[in-house]
Amino acid sequence: MLKGRNGTIESPGFPYGYPNGANCTWVIVAEEGNRIQIVFQSFAVEEEYDFLSLYDGHPHPANFRTRLTGFSIPPPVTSTGSVFSLRLTSDFAVSAHGFKLYYEGKALLFSYSFSLFLLFISCICSSNEQQRDSCWMVRLLIQLVVLILCSDLSKCFIISV
Ligand SMILES: [Ca+2]
């Protein structure tokens, strides 16, 4: 069980190989109303025999999201709620490096309100014939400033409109 705004998760024995017969579960719990994004830095598990399963919530079959296997780094995944679980299962033989990932809680309320705000400005820009160009520049500038601020706060999840 992992709490906190961000952190890293490594499979046991990383990067020298996870054990056979592994069944390890990590449950990431973010603040209420936040989402969790995981970004893989390394990924190598025996293809089609060992798996990393992702669950949108606690690790119950009903919350099953996807199953990762193989040797290419998967794209980042974002949870739909404030709990995200991972389970590593391996069979009786052949191991690989395993995985390492970075997880981060993202403020959901802020991203939605900010996206709506951007959409609102876009609408104004589209309907304003005379100052269309400067309007779009201002909109872009706002988006850029917030993006820079957010990378420092490492808290906001920006959905670009
Ligand atoms: Ca294996």
Residues whose N, C-alpha, C, O or C-beta is under 5 A from the ligand:
A	BS01	CA	E46 Y49 D50 S90 D91 A93 V94 S95
